Amino acid sequence: MFRSFLSDLATAVCTLGIAAAAMGANAAKADNVMTVNRIEGPAKVVDGDTLDIRSNGNVIRIRIEGIDAPESGQTCRDGSGKVWQCGRNAARRLATLIADRNIRCAPSGVDNYSRVIASCRTGKGNVDLGGRLVEEGLAWAFRRYSDTYVPLEDVARAHGVGIWSGQAIPAWEYRRTRWSNPDAHAPKDCPIKGNISNKTGERIYHPPWSPWYAKTQIDPSRGERWFCSEADAISAGWLPAGGM
């Protein structure tokens, strides 16, 4: 099934001008995928709303459609005011849902960061991943782009589940706030840190909401650099930091 997807993608490159390129040694990046019937395979969590689906060394990065989960470094407060790791909890719950299961995703497009936007379900149990996370209060319905999960969010909110149990800044507001308050050394409007791993040599970028942002130092003499957008970092061949 995955090979069929790659074949369809190759055809799209020829007939519709859709570009596909290598993203690191083992990743595929689709610049503009509009219609592919299904992507299927085992998956790995990147963060609470992003997956990598893998087959035979190929990887397609999936942004789950209709939801926005807390960022990996984001914290929330419960009803008693206690801080909890809502971002990590969302990612860990997603990892539990996909464990040892093939994941089926129905793509609808590609976002600005070359991730395929898709609704996804588990092959075993037919669990709607986006719906389950919203239902359990571990993601917001991304109303700006979709109203699919609004009814589930309304129920979760009414029952005070997860992010609705106390205080939680919506992920899109959290990103905006962090973008406005970056590292003091960041060039104006270019706060993303492009870091090179000492161990592997991988080029990894950290937006201001990355859990490792504060600890990451940029040394231009090593080829490290600042980026003004995630799209710029990806275009330059840098990979996003994982969130688990």
HELIX and SHEET records of a PDB file:
HELIX    1   1 PHE A    2  LEU A   16  1                                  15    
HELIX    2   2 CYS A   86  ILE A   98  1                                  13    
HELIX    3   3 LEU A  129  GLU A  135  1                                   7    
HELIX    4   4 VAL A  150  ALA A  158  1                                   9    
HELIX    5   5 GLY A  162  TRP A  164  5                                   3    
HELIX    6   6 ALA A  171  SER A  180  1                                  10    
HELIX    7   7 PRO A  220  ARG A  222  5                                   3    
HELIX    8   8 GLU A  230  SER A  235  1                                   6    
SHEET    1   A 2 ALA A  20  ALA A  22  0                                        
SHEET    2   A 2 ALA A  28  ALA A  30 -1                                        
SHEET    1   B 6 ILE A  39  ASP A  47  0                                        
SHEET    2   B 6 THR A  50  SER A  55 -1                                        
SHEET    3   B 6 ASN A  58  ILE A  64 -1                                        
SHEET    4   B 6 VAL A 116  THR A 122  1                                        
SHEET    5   B 6 ASN A 102  VAL A 110 -1                                        
SHEET    6   B 6 ILE A  39  ASP A  47 -1                                        
SHEET    1   C 2 ILE A  67  ASP A  68  0                                        
SHEET    2   C 2 TRP A 140  ALA A 141 -1                                        
SHEET    1   D 2 CYS A  76  ARG A  77  0                                        
SHEET    2   D 2 VAL A  83  TRP A  84 -1                                        
SHEET    1   E 4 ARG A 225  PHE A 227  0                                        
SHEET    2   E 4 ILE A 192  ILE A 196 -1                                        
SHEET    3   E 4 ARG A 203  HIS A 206 -1                                        
SHEET    4   E 4 LEU A 239  PRO A 240  1                                        
END                                                                             
